[in-house]
Amino acid sequence: MFTTEGLANPTLNQLETDVYAVTPAEAINLLDQFDLNNHDFTPEEQAKVYFLYGQIHEKLRQLDLAISSYDKGIALVKYLPISEVLIDSHLERSFAWYLKANDPASYCPDRHQALEYARNYDNAELLAKAMTQTAFCFIEPDNVYKGIDLLDEALLIVDRSDNLNVNRKAMIYNATGSLYRRVGLHQRGYENFQKAYETWKTINDIEDMFNMQHNMVSQAIKLGDWDKAEDNIQQQFELARQATKPNDLLFFSHLNAGRVALRTFDFNQAVLHLEKAISLKDTTKEQYFVTSGYLYLAIAYVRSGNLPRAAEMAQIFRQNKNFPANMKAMFLKADAIIALAAGESNKAANLFLEVIDVEREDNQSIIDNKVLTTSLDHNIKLASFENELLANRLAINELNWAAVADKERISDLKLTLFLVLAIVLFSVILVLLHSRKTLKKRAQTDYLTGLSNRGYTFRKGQRIIERAIKKQRPASVIIFDIDNFKAINDRYGHHIGDLAIKAAAKRASSWLKKQDLVGRIGGEEFLIVLDNTTLDEAFTISDRLRNGIAAQSFHFDGIEVEFTISLGVATLSAGQPSNLSDLTKQADDALYQAKFSGKNKVYLAPQCA
């Protein structure tokens, strides 16, 4: 559901109410029966309908359909002024990609884009939401501090809000715990999950309270703190008893109880709980944990002496072809158990030894010097700041004593003080004027390329179009983006991708006149607005730019990269729409045709009519 923006259209408002009041399957039928063509909806209102589609498809785990629905909504509003549905659609599309691929390269671009929009939009709650989700894109030991900084900023926004959003605050604590867990700081992870639990407890949110207890159990196991683990298990069973509607809480309670029993060498109890969890597998859609449960049960059977049943459970674990491929240690354990049951003791021993090697490497990558260095740097900065603060306080005290000693001379210094104040005030005015100019420039500039940013490009571009109409002269717009940009990121990394974007921006600027406008309006997408330029002239400029990039190899940090661009061109014409938004839509359609016809091409809007 949308964050704070109301649905002003009564028909749309009623549709949303009806959709969230029924089952997901019934909601899809309602949306299918709703004919968008028979309602005078704005593009933003149409995007909200596609957003509802995406939400319901997500609930049904129809992830391709969810992504397609968000795609349609984003396409409707991406060239309009920033709106909540644009930001929310990017965030929810990223979540669908997370569920589908669990790959940051798939879901993080949407989150970065949503955060960029949110920083330029006046909605504190939506900004905090974007920050919280984007923080999960910083999960490596050398950049996790960036994610934690984002979460600190989000928490500050929530705390300053007049209407405290308990859910948002709890989710920030949850995200912070997840980042600490990711880099092996399990005590801090546990503490933040506990804060999230206590926050959700204030509104008696049973499901989210349970999820935090689930996370706390995992952290307690990592810490080897079995008292905490047992306490968390008891809390889970209690919450499962309190829940009223059908859920999977009892499944997870028994699963976690079995995990703890395994680690505390109570193997009979582990078998008892894990068998109970498997018997409840149909109550949950979390197939990862069901599949993991079979492996835990296989290990419990091995440890309790029932090797045939252990092999049977390991075989079932191995049948799930969708289990994450990066869980290498779990696959090795299953294969070792199967080999042991088949009498292949040498193979089983080698597999178990390989498990030890893999887990040692994983732990070493987590307990990386980068994490320790980052933590030490952070503590050094704090200590330096505190020392500087103490020095400032001592200096202030010394000044106060000097002021007392020189009190009788104050009258003689009044004129001097007046002159000094006048000079200071004049200097402050100059600094403020310069700061205002600098801040204005920053507010209009894209941080990566130095070109105009999305908001300023559309504002200034609209003025260029209006001036061209007033003076009855031509004007054209060009949209272009880098072909196969995701492949560049995937092959060389995001750093090289950023350098490719900067290179394309620099080349575009070099081909244009000073009065022409070029701006970055998306990840690798650019908009050019050309005053007093006909369609033929715009085509010539576009083709020259296309050839200039295609003919050159770019060298980034010792890596040679070749790439091309595709372009769409539209021009003001009599009897046609006469604003930048409509021209941009025409150019975007032409760009799509250029992509569809093979890329590295220029297409004109009239060709798509």
N, C-alpha and C positions, 0 to 999 in steps of 0.2 A: 504494500500500500504506500501511496506517496507520503513524503515526509511531513510537510506542514501545509503545502499548497492545497487550497480547497478546489473542488471541482465545480466551477461556477455554473456549468451547463447542467440543468436539472436532470435531463435525460441521461447524461453520462454519470451523474451522481447516483442515480437510481440503479444504473447498470452495475456500477462498482459494488453497491450495497448488495444487490442480488447475487453477484458472482461470489462474493466472500461468504454468503450465507448458506451456500449449498456445497455438496461434495465436489471435488475437482472434476469428475466426469460430467456431472450435471452443469458445472460452470462452463465447460467447453461447449456443451450444447447451447447454452444461453448465448455465448459469444458468437457461435456459428449462425444462430438465428438472427443476430443483430446485424442489420444491413447498413454498413457505413455510407453507402451511396445515397440512401434515402434520408440522410440527416445532414443538415447544413453545419458540418463540423469544421473547425479550423484545423490546420495541420497539427497543432499542438494537441488538440483534443483527439484527433485520429491516432497520434502517437501514444496517447494514454490508453486507448483501446488495445493497441498492440502490446503495450506494457502489461495489461491485464492478461492477455494471451500468454505472454512469456512467463508470468508468475504462476499461472495454473499448469502450464507444461512443465515447469520446474518441479512443482509438487508431485506431478505424475512421473517425474524422472524421464520425460521425453525431451532430452537435452538439445537435440538437433532442432526440434521444433521451437523450443524456447529461444535458442540463439537466433533462429530465422525471424521470429516475432520481434525481438529487440532490434535486429538489423533494420526491419521495415520502419519501426518507430524512429530510430536514430536518423535514417535517411530523410524522413519528413521534416526534421527540426534542426539538422546539423548546421544549416546555413542561416537559421533564424537567430535572433538574440538568445543568449544562454537562458535556459529554463530548467526547472526542477526535473521535468520528465526527461530531458536530455542527460542530465547528470545521473539520475536514478537508473536510466536505461543502460548507460555504460557500466555502472556498478553491478547491476543485476546480470548483464551479459557476462561480465567477468566471473561472477559466481557460477553461472552455468558452465563456462569453460573450465572453472576449477573442478566442478563435479565431474565433468566429462574427461578431462585429461590430467588434472592435478599437476599441471606444468606451468610454472611462473611465466615462461615465454608465451603461453597462450592467454593467461588471464591478467597479467600485469599491465600490458599496454592500455587496456580499458581503464584500469584503476588510475594510472598516471594521467590519462586524458581527463577522467572525471575530476581528479584533484585540481588539475589546471583550470578547468571550468569553475569548480567550486570556489577557488581563490578569487575569482573575478565575479562572484555572484553573492548577493547579500542574503545569506541564509546560514546562520552559525551552526545549526543542528546538522544540515546537510554537509557542511564543510567538515565537521567532526566525524561524520560517517565516512566521508571519502578518505580522510586521514587515517582512520582506523583500518579500513580495508587495504589502503595502499601500504601501510606499515608491513603487511605480510609479504611484500615484494622485496624487503630487505632482510634476507634470512641467512646470509653468509657471515662467517665470523668477522670479516673485515668491513662489513657495512651494516651489521645489525643495529649499531648505535643510531643510524639514520631512522630506522623504523621506530626505535624507542623514543627518539626526539619527536617524531610525528605524533606518537601516542601521548607524550607529555603535553604537546601543544593542544591536542584534541581534548585532553582532560581539563586543561585550563579553560578552554572554550565552554565546556559543559559546566564547570564549576561557576563560571561567571554568568551563566544563563539565568534569566529571571525565572524561567520554568525548568526546574531541574529534571532532566530526562534520566530516570534511574536505569533504564535498559541500556542507554548509550554509555553511561558511566561504567556499568558492569561489563559491557562488551569491550571497553578500553582496557580494563583490568585483565580481562580474559586474553585479549590480544597481546598485552605486555607479557603475561605469563607464557604464552605460546612462543614468543620470540626468545625469552630467556631459556625456555626448554630446548629450543632449536640449537642453541650454542652451548648446551651442557651446564647452564647455571640453574640447576634444578631447585636449589633452595629458594632462589628468587622467583622461579617459576611457581613453586608451591605457594609462596606468600601472595603472589598476585592472583592466582586462582582462588585462594581463600578470600581475598578482598572482593572478588567478583561474586563468590558465593554469599558473603555477608550482605552485599548490596542487593542481590536478587531476593535475598531472604526478607528484606524490608517490604517487598510487595508479594511475598509468598508465591514466587514463580517456581513451582515444583520442578518442571522439566529442566529449566536452566540451572537451578540449584543442583539437580542431579548431575547434569553435565559437568559442573565444576568439581563435584565430588569424584566423578570419573577421572578428570584430569589430575586431581590431587592424589588419587591412588597411584597413577602412573608415576608421578613425581616422587611420592614416598617410596615406591619400589626402587627407583633409580638412586635415591638417597640411602636405601637400606634402613629406613626408619619404620620398623614394623609396627610400633605402637600407633603411629599416625595412620599407617595403612589400615590396620584393624579398625580404628575409629572411623575412618572414611567408609569402609565397607559397611559398618553398622548403620551409618547415616544413610547410605544408599538403600539398604533394605527398608529402613524406616520411611524414606521418601517414596519408595515403590509401594509401600502399604498405604500411604496417604493419597496417592494418585487415584483419581476417580474414573477417567476415561481410558479406553484401551491404549496400551503403550508398550515399549520394549524395556522399561526400567528394570523389571525382574530379570530379564535376560542378561543385562549388563551387570546387575548385582551379583549373579551367580558366576558370570565370566570373570569379573574382577576378584571375587572371593577365591576362585580356582587359581588365578594367577598368583595371588599372595600365598596361598597354601603351597603351590609349587616352589616358590622362592624360600619358604620357611621349612621345606622338607617334610610337610605333612601330606604325603602323596595320596593316601586313601581319601582324605578330605578334598584334595584337589580333584580326584576322579569324580567324587560325589557332586561337587559344584559344577564342574565342566560338563558332565553328562546332563545335569539339569539345564544348563545354559543351552546345550545343543537341542534338547527337547523343546525349548522355547524359541528356536530359530525363526519360526514363521511369524513371530510377533514383531520382527524388525526388518527394515529394508537395508540395514547397514551390512552389506555382504562382506565387506572387508573384515569386520569383527567376527562374523559367523565363520568365515574361512579360517581366520586366526584361531578361533576356538577349537576347530578340529586339530590343528597342530599342537596347541597347548594340551589337549586331551591325549594326543598321541604320546607326547613327552611324559605325561602323568602315568599312562599305561606302562611305558618303558620303565619308569622309576619304581612302579609298584609290581613289576614282574610279569605283566601280561603283554608279551611281545606280539602275538598274532593280532590282538585288538589294536595295538599301537600301529602296526603296519597298515591295518585297514583304515584307521583315521588319517594316517599320513597320505595314503592313496587318495582319499576324498579331498584332502587339502590340495594335492597336486592337480586335481581335476579342474580347479578354477583358473581358467586361462586369462582372466581379467585381473588377477591379483597383481599389485604393483611389482614390476620387474626389478626395481631397485632394492627389494627386500631379500637380498641374496642370502643372508645368513639363515632366514627362515626356510628357503628352498633347500639349502644344504642340509639342515636338520632333518627335514622330511625325507630327503633322499638317503641320508645316513640310516634312519630308522628302517626304511624299506630294505636297504641292503643288509642290515643286521638281521632282520626277520628272514631274509632269503639265505642266510648262512654265509654271506660275503663279508666276513669280519674285517678283512684287510681293507676293503673298499670303505666299509663303514667307519673304520678308525681314521682313514685319510680324510673322509668327508668331515668328521667331527673336528679334526685338527684344522681343516680349512675354515670351519666356522670360527674357531678361536682366532685365526689370522684375520678374517674379515672383521670380526667385532673389535679386535685390537686396532685395526686401521681406522674403523669408524670412530672409535673413542679418541684416537690420536688426532683425527681431523677436527673433532669438536674441541678437545683441549689443546687448541692451536695457540701458538705464541701470539697470533693476531688478537685473539680474545683477551689474553692477559695484558698485551700491550695497550689495547684500547681501554681496558679497565684502569690500568695504571695511569695512562694519559689523562683519563677523566678525573681520577683522584688528585693528580698533580695540579690540574687546572683548578680544581676546587680549593686545594691548599694554597695555591698562588693567589687566588681571589681573596681568600680569607686573610692572608698576610697583607695583601694590599689594602684591604678594608681596615685592618688594625692600624697600619701605618697612617692611613688617612685620619683615623680617629685621634691618634697621637698628635698629628700635625694640627688638627682642629683645636685640641686642648692647648697646645703651645701658642697658637694664635690668640686664644681666649686670654691666656695669661699676659701675653704681650699687649693686648688691648687694654687690660686693666692697668698695666704699668704706664701706658702712654695716654691715659684718659685725658690728662690736663692739656695735651697738645692737640686734641681733636679739633678745637676751634680754629687753630692755625692751618689745619689741613683740609678744611671744608671746601675751599675753592678748588684745591687740587683734586679732591674726591669728586667734586661736581664735574670737573673736566674729564676725569677718568671714566666716570659713569657715562658721560656723553659719548666718549669714544667707544666704550663698550657697547652702548645701545646702538650706535651707528654700525659697529661691526656685526652685532646680532642681526640687524636688519639686512645687511649684505649677505650674511650667512643664510638667513631665512629665504631671501629671494633666490639665492643660488640653490638651496635645498629644494625649494618649490619647483624650480626649473628641472633639477635632476630627478625628483620624484615623478614629475609629469612625464619626463622622457622614459623613465623606467616603466611607468604604467602603460606606455604605448609600445614597448619593445619586447619582442620575443627573446627569452633569456638565452636560447641556444644559438640562434642564427644572427641576432642583432637586427633582423627585419622587423617590420611592424607586426604586432601580435594580432590575434584573431579579432578582438573587440575593436581595436583602432582601425584595422584594415576595413572592416565593414562600415564603421562610422565615416571615415574619410572617403572610402569608395563611394558611398551613397551620395556624398556631397559632390564628388566628381561627376557622377551620373546626372544629378539634378542640374548642375551648371551646364553640362552638355545639352540637356533638353532645353534649358532656358535660352541658350545661345544658338540652338538649332544646328548643332554640329555633331558629328559621329563620336561614339565612344565604344570601346570593346572591353570584354573581360576574358581572361585566360585562366583556366584551372589546370594545374599539372601535378602529377605525383610520380614518385620513383617506382619503376616497375620491379616486381618481385622483391620488395623491400624486406619482407619477412625472411626470405632466403638469405639475404645479406646478414641480418641479425643472427639467424640460426647458425650460419657458417662461421662468421667472424666475431660475433658478439655485439652487444648493444653499443659499446664504445665506438667500434668501426661504423655501426649504423648511424650514430650521431654525427660522426665526421662526414659520412656520405650526405646527410641532410645539409650540413653546413656548406659542403662543396657545391651542392645543387643551388643553394640559396645565393652563394657568391657568384656562381656563373649566371644565374638569372639577373642579378643586379647589374652585372657588367654589360649585359645586352640591352639594357633599358635606358631611357632618357631620365634626367634628373627629376622631371615633373611627373614621371610615371610612378604608380604605386605598386609595390610588391610586398606581400605579407605571408606569414606562415599561419595557416588556419587549422591545421591538424598535425598528426604525427609526422608524416612525410608529404603532406599536401600543402600546396601553395596557391595563392590567388593573386593575379595581376590585373590591375585596372588601368586602361590606357585612354587618356583623354585625346579627343580630336584624331581618332584612329579608325579607319574603315575596316571592314571584315577582311579584305585582301591584305591590307597592311598588317593586321593582327596575325593572319595566317603566316605571312613572311617572317615576322618576329618569332612566332612559335616554332616554325620549321628550322629557323636559324639556331634557336636555343636547343631544340631537339638534336640537330646535327652536332652542335658544339659539345654536347655532353656525350653522345654516343661515340664520337670519334676519338675521345680521349680516355686514356687509362689514368686512374687516380691512385696516388700512393699515400697510404695512411699508416704511419708508424711502421714503415718497412713492408707493408702488405699492399700488393697491387690489386686494385678492385676496379672492375668495369661494370657500369650499369647504364641503363637507359631511362628515359622518361616518356610518359604519354600525356597528351594535352587535349583539352576541349576548349573551343572558342565560340563566343556568342557576341552579338553586336546589337546596339539599339537600332530598331527599325520602326517605321511608321505603322501604327495600328497594332503594335505588339506591346507586351508589358514593359513598363518604363521605370523599374526600380532595380536596385542591385540584387535583391534577393531572387527575383524572377530570372534575371540574366545569369546569375550564378547557377540556378537550377538548370537552365538550358545548357550552360557550359559543362556542368557536371554530367548531364545526360550524354553530351558529346564525348566527354572523357571516358565514360563507361563504354561507349561504342568503340573508342580507340583501343581500350583494354580488350574488349571482346573480339576485336578483329586481329589481334596478334601482338599488340603493344608496340612501343617505339614508333608511335604514329600521332598525327594531328588530325582531329576531326572537327568539322564546323557544325554548329547547331542546325543550320538549314539542311545538312545531310541527314539529320536524325528526325526531321519533321515528317 
